[in-house]
Amino acid sequence: MAERKVQKTEPPRMYQVVMLNDDYTPMEFVVMVLQEYFQRDIETATQIMLKIHHEGRGVCGVYSKDVAATKVELVLTAAKRSGHPLQCTMEAA
Ligand code: TYC
């Protein structure tokens, strides 16, 4: 009997964009970033910001590799431009 190979396409790996707490970036700036770059409404953005503030880090969203990398760059650029030390990174989800 002929064997048929089932062609499998793995779903793309997903990456979470993680934001880190620091003592200097204003809470309002973090909330603004979460609204602007992660499409969070103000209530959700505030919750995520407070979670980072209290726990040291928090997930902003989960995306494909390219999208996650772009969002990290956008956040770091916005933080630098505003003179804030806000740090952001991505990791495999
Ligand atoms: N800890 C900061 C403050 O008290 C607020 C803050 C929250 C900073 C989240 C960074 O990712 C962050 N002003």
Residues whose N, C-alpha, C, O or C-beta is under 5 A from the ligand:
A	BS01	TYC	M19 L20 N21 D22 D23 Y24 T25 P26 M27 V30 M49 I52 H53
